[in-house]
């Protein structure tokens, strides 16, 4: 949805959006990855490959990680019902976690439980889908860390975390600051929730109708 609306702007800012299933795919394969003897050659699957290379059956943005793309944006589900936005900074090896309700997972230990597998896998995913480097042990010298800013909009209403995560990612990719994200309020959330619902309907229901009518 966001790529369709702002794709060219995002690419000009050297960033790429991937969907939730790409992050979930990395995490779901982590146990298999841990057992693999050839970690650099591990097969992460087509969905992860498509997302991180920008090559899908329908499009190819021709942008290469660490050459044309420095940041990857993705939503992530924590537990069963809480969404956060991830800004994966490839050059400084840091993940910014944009979370509208920090109190749900307030301690570092709670965040680490959600992020550990992804942080450990990211160096290898990056090695698999970016140009070769001189490093033969990415797990040792390219470890990712996380940071979670506290000076962004706080929301504890049920059901708002998903739209808030998307809005945070959209604003960050457009160059807005944490202070700008702090200016969001509940009324603005109601407005962009409606907008995202309309966009989602157009993206999926509208496309299906066009295909069936064609």
C-alpha positions in Angstrom: 0.0 0.0 0.0 2.7 2.5 1.0 4.9 1.5 -1.9 2.1 2.1 -4.3 1.4 5.5 -2.9 4.9 6.8 -2.5 7.2 4.3 -4.2 9.4 6.7 -6.1 9.9 9.0 -3.2 10.9 6.0 -1.0 13.4 4.8 -3.5 14.9 8.3 -3.9 15.5 8.3 -0.2 17.4 5.0 -0.4 14.9 2.9 1.5 12.7 -0.1 0.9 9.5 -1.3 2.5 8.9 -5.0 3.2 5.7 -6.5 4.6 5.1 -8.3 7.8 5.3 -11.8 6.2 9.0 -11.1 5.3 9.9 -10.5 8.9 7.8 -13.4 10.1 9.5 -15.6 7.5 12.9 -14.8 8.8 11.9 -15.5 12.4 10.1 -18.7 11.5 13.2 -20.0 9.7 15.5 -19.1 12.5 15.6 -22.5 14.2 16.4 -24.2 10.9 19.1 -21.5 10.2 20.7 -22.2 13.6 21.2 -25.8 12.6 22.6 -25.1 9.1 26.3 -25.6 8.6 26.5 -23.1 5.8 24.9 -20.1 7.3 26.0 -17.7 4.6 24.4 -20.0 1.9 21.2 -20.6 3.9 18.0 -20.5 1.8 15.7 -18.0 3.4 12.9 -18.7 0.9 11.3 -16.9 -2.0 9.3 -14.4 0.0 12.2 -13.1 2.0 14.3 -13.0 -1.2 11.7 -11.1 -3.1 11.3 -8.6 -0.4 15.0 -7.8 0.3 16.0 -7.8 -3.4 13.1 -5.8 -4.6 12.4 -8.4 -7.3 8.9 -9.9 -7.3 6.8 -11.5 -10.0 5.1 -8.1 -10.6 8.0 -5.6 -10.2 11.7 -5.1 -9.9 12.9 -1.8 -8.4 16.5 -2.7 -9.5 17.8 -1.4 -6.1 20.6 -3.3 -4.3 21.0 -3.4 -0.5 23.9 -1.3 0.7 24.4 0.1 -2.8 21.1 1.8 -3.5 19.2 1.0 -0.2 20.4 2.0 3.3 17.1 1.5 5.2 14.5 -1.2 5.3 11.0 -0.5 6.8 8.8 -3.2 8.1 5.9 -3.7 10.5 6.3 -6.4 13.1 3.9 -8.2 15.3 4.9 -8.6 19.0 3.0 -11.5 20.6 -0.6 -11.9 19.3 -1.9 -8.4 19.1 0.7 -5.6 19.2 2.2 -4.0 16.1 5.4 -1.9 16.0 7.3 -0.4 13.1 10.9 -1.3 12.4 13.4 1.0 10.7 16.3 -1.3 9.9 19.4 0.9 9.3 21.8 -1.3 7.3 24.9 0.9 7.4 25.0 1.5 11.2 23.5 -1.9 12.0 20.7 -0.5 14.2 17.0 -1.1 14.3 14.7 1.7 15.4 11.5 0.4 17.0 8.6 2.8 16.6 6.2 1.7 19.3 3.0 3.6 20.2 2.5 1.9 23.5 5.9 1.2 25.2 4.2 0.3 28.5 3.0 -3.1 27.0 6.7 -4.2 26.8 8.4 -1.7 29.0 11.7 -3.4 30.0 14.7 -4.1 27.8 14.3 -7.8 28.5 10.8 -7.8 27.1 11.9 -6.1 23.9 14.9 -8.5 23.6 12.5 -11.5 23.7 10.7 -10.2 20.7 13.8 -9.0 18.8 16.5 -11.5 19.6 15.9 -13.9 16.6 15.6 -11.1 14.1 18.7 -9.2 15.3 20.8 -12.4 15.1 19.5 -13.3 11.7 19.7 -9.9 10.0 23.5 -10.0 9.4 23.1 -13.2 7.5 20.0 -12.0 5.6 22.0 -8.9 4.6 25.0 -11.0 3.5 22.7 -13.2 1.4 21.0 -10.4 -0.5 23.7 -7.7 -0.8 27.0 -7.5 -2.7 29.9 -9.7 -1.3 32.0 -8.0 1.4 35.4 -8.8 2.9 33.8 -10.2 6.0 33.6 -14.0 6.4 32.0 -13.9 9.8 29.1 -11.4 9.7 27.7 -12.7 13.0 30.8 -11.5 14.7 31.4 -8.1 13.3 28.0 -6.9 12.0 25.8 -7.5 15.0 22.5 -5.4 15.0 21.3 -3.5 18.0 18.0 -1.8 18.7 16.8 1.5 20.0 13.2 2.5 20.9 12.5 6.3 21.0 10.2 7.4 23.8 9.4 10.8 22.4 6.7 9.8 19.9 2.9 9.6 20.1 1.6 7.4 22.9 -1.6 5.4 22.3 -3.2 2.7 24.4 -6.5 2.4 22.7 -7.3 -1.1 21.5 -6.8 -1.6 17.8 -4.8 1.5 17.0 -1.3 0.0 17.2 -1.4 -1.3 13.6 -2.3 2.0 11.9 0.1 3.9 14.2 3.0 1.6 13.2 2.2 2.2 9.6 2.0 6.0 10.1 5.3 6.1 12.0 7.0 4.2 9.2 5.5 6.5 6.5 6.5 9.6 8.4 10.1 8.3 9.1 10.6 7.4 5.4 9.3 10.9 4.4 11.9 12.5 6.6 9.8 13.5 9.6 11.4 13.5 13.1 10.3 11.8 16.4 9.1 15.2 17.5 6.8 15.3 14.5 5.5 11.9 15.5 4.8 13.2 18.9 2.3 15.7 17.4 0.0 12.9 16.4 -3.2 12.8 18.5 -6.2 10.5 18.8 -8.3 12.6 16.3 -5.5 12.3 13.7 -5.4 8.5 14.3 -9.1 8.3 13.6 -8.5 10.1 10.3 -5.6 8.0 9.0 -7.3 4.8 10.2 -10.1 5.6 7.8 -7.7 6.5 5.0 -5.7 3.3 5.4 -9.0 1.3 5.4 -9.9 2.9 2.1 -6.5 2.3 0.6 -6.6 -1.3 1.7 -10.0 -1.8 0.1 -8.7 -0.2 -3.1 -5.4 -2.3 -3.1 -7.1 -5.7 -2.6 -10.8 -5.5 -3.3 -10.4 -3.0 -6.1 -7.7 -5.0 -7.8 -9.6 -8.2 -7.5 -12.7 -6.5 -9.1 -10.6 -5.1 -11.9 -9.1 -8.6 -12.6 -12.5 -10.3 -12.5 -14.1 -7.7 -14.7 -11.2 -8.0 -17.2 
